[in-house]
Amino acid sequence: MNKKLIYTVLFLVSVLTVKAQQEQSESLKRSTSLGWEIEVKTGFKIGGTSPIPLPEEIREIKGYNPTLSIPLEANITKWLGTSRKWGMTTGLKLENKSMETKARVKNYSTQIIGDGGEKISGRWTGNVKTTVQNTYITLPVLAAYRLDRRWTFHAGAYASILTEGNFSGQVYDGYLRESDPTGPKVEFTDGRIATYDFSDDIRRFAYGVQVGASWRAFKHLNVYTDFSWGLNDIFKDDFKTITFAMYPIYADIGLGYVF
């Protein structure tokens, strides 16, 4: 292929690229004029998966680590009427709801994995370390209210599908009463630990409520925060080892780019 032909091909590719960008820009302008707004968002998620209120079995929270979690979201808002004050927002979010906690508990219902791989159920008194790392694809459906040219508020509901779940941990510096609080005593002291893993018992479908606000810092850049509260237990209905419901409660803080 001679140089003239190469330059011709490169010129045509450049022209087509510029034309595609112009058409895309015009399409976005038309969408905006019709009341449509597209936004991509990312940031940091902080929160925890917890019983509400804390049951009497949990005597002390000894440590908490939110761990690194970066949600990715793309949403679209349809502004209604001539004033464009009210609208509806929906989209898709890939998120990880994670945490690590340490707690001191008494008569805490659990099932541990023994030294030989056997599973032992009973009541644990001592220390517990728990790791939660659940990944979801989430669909929010929110009402939007534009207070002024900078502030926008959202409120509504969400539904999530679990793609990968982890709820596991270890017990240490304490003892297990097998079957019930008066059963045979199995001690774990002097650095001896036992593990547990309830990852297979996490339910696939979750739902909850969400509220949030965004502030337009620049023409295309938003600073936002979203708060979500799960309304169903993260565990399946037939899971009875943990005797209280666990709810995901998280907040997102980050930036959004508006097209």
N, C-alpha and C positions, 0 to 999 in steps of 0.2 A: 504494500500500500504506500503510494507516494505521499510527500509532505502536503501537497495541495489538497488531496482528498482528506487527509487527517484533519487539517485546519478547517475544511468545510464541515466535516462531521462535528468537530468541537464547537463550531459556530452555531450549527443547528441545535445541538444539545443545549447550549447557553440560551438561545432564543426561546426554546421550548420551556426551559426551566423558569425563565423570567415570566413567560406568559402564564405558566401554571401558578406561579406565586401571585401574579396580578389577579387571576381569576379567583384564587382562593381568598385573597384580600377583599375582592368585590363581593364574594359570597358571604363572608363574615359581616361585611357592612350591611348587606341586605338582611341577614339574620338579626343583627342588632336593631335595625330599623323596625323589624316586625316584633321586637320584644324578646328575642332569644339571647341568652348569655351563656357562654361556655367558660368553664374554669377548671384548671388542674391545680391540685393542692398536695403539699407534703409538709411534714413537720416531725414532731415528737409526740409520743403517747405515754402518759403516766397514769397509774391507777392500780387497781388490784381486784382480785376475785375473792369475795369475802361473804360470810354469813351476815345478815342484817336482822337484829342486832347481834353482837358477839355473844355466843352461848357461854354458859357458865363453865363448860369444859376448858375453854381457852382462858387461862389465868393471867397470861402476860405476853405481849408482843415484844420480843427481844431484838428483832432486826427486820429491816425491810429494804429491798433493792428493786426499783422498778424495772431494771435492765433496759437495754437499748431496743427501742421499737419505733420504726419509721413507717407510718401509714402513707399510702399512695392512693389518690382519689381523682376521678374525673367526673364532673357533674354538669348538668345543664339546667338553667332556670328559664321559665317562661313567665315574663312579666305581663300582667293583665291590665286591661283598660287603657285609657289615655294618660292617666296620672303615673302609671307604672310603679305604684306604691306596693301593691301586693302581687305575689307570684307563687309558683310551685317549683320546687327543686327536687331533682332525682339524679341518680348516677350510679357509679360502682366504686367501691373502695376495697383495696387489699390491705388488711391490717393484721397485726399481731398483738394479742392481749396477753401480756406476760408480766411476771413478777417473781421474786424470791423472798420468802419470809422465814423467820425463825420465831418459835413460840414455845412457851412453857404451858403444858396442858395437864389436866387431871381427869381420869376416867374417859379418855377420848377414844371413841369407837374407831377402830382401824383394822387393817389386815396387812401384816408384814410378811416379808419373804425371809425364811430362816436360813441358817448356814448351809443346809443341804438343798435349798431351793424349794422347800415346802412352804405352803402358805398357812399362816396362823392368824386367826381372827380373835379379837378380844378387846380389852380396854387398856389403853396406854396411859401411863403417868410418867411424865418426864419432859424431855425436849424434842421438838419436831422441827425439821427443816423441809420446806415445801417449795418446789419449782413448778410454775405454770407457764406454758408457752403454747398458746392456741392461735392458729392462723385461720382467718375467716375471709370470705368474699362477702361484702356487705352491700345491701341495697337500701339507701335512705329514701324516704318519701316525706318531704318537709314543706311546710308553708313558709314563705319568705315575706318579710316586711322591710321595705326600704325607708328608714327614718329620714335620711337626707342624702346628699351626694356622697357622703363618706360612710355612714353607718348602715349596716344591714343585719337583720336578726332572722334566725331560723328556728323552727320548732316542729316536731313531728315524731315519726316512728321509723324503725329500721328492722330489717330482717337479714339474717346472716346464715351462711352455710359454712360449716367447719371443713377445712381442707387438710389440716394437720393438727393433732392434739397431743398435749403432754401435760399430765398432772402426776408428778412423782416426787419422791423425797426420801428422807431417812429419819429414823428415831434413834436417840442416844441419851446416855445419862439418865436412865430410868428403868421401868419394868412394865411388862405386859401381863395382865391377868387374862388367861385364856377363857374365851366364851363370854364371861361376865365379870363384874367387879370382885367376885369372891372366888374365881377360878384359880387354877395353879399359876404360880408366879414365875415368870421368866425374866431374868435381869439382864440389862445391857449397860455395863459400867466399864470403867478402866479403858476407855477408847473403843469398846465394842459397839458396833452399830448394826441396825437392820434396815432394809430398804422397803419401800412400797411403791406401787405403780398402778394408778387407776386410769391410765390414758385411754384404754379400750372402753371405758364406761362413760366417756364424754358424749353428750348428745350432738347430733349433726346439725340440728336446726335451732337457731336462737333468735330471739326478738327482744325489742326494748324501745325506750324512748330516747330522744336526742334533742338538745337545744344548743344554740350557738350564736355567735356574733362575728362579724367581720368589719374591718376598718380599712377603707381605701386609702392607702398611703401614697400611691402614685397612680397614674392613669390606668395602668394594667396590673398593679400589684396590690394584693390584699394581705393584711395581717389578720389571722383568724384564730378563734378558739371554739371547740365543740366539746360538749359534755354528754356522755351516753351512760344509760343505766339499764342493765339487762333485767328483764321481767320474768324469765324462766330459769330454773336451776340449770347449771352447766352440765349436771349429770343426768343420765337416763332415769326414767321413772322407776325402773326395777332395781336401781342401785341403792342398796340399803346400808352399805358399810359405814359411810359418813351419814350421821343421823340428822343433819341439818342442811338446808339448801345453801348453795353458793352462787352468788350473783356477780357478774362482771361490771365494775364501775370504773370508767376511764374518762380522761380528758385529753383532747388533742390541742396542741399549740403549734402554729406554723405559718407558712406563706402560701398564697394562692396567686396564680397568674390568670388574668381574665383576658380572653381573646375578643 
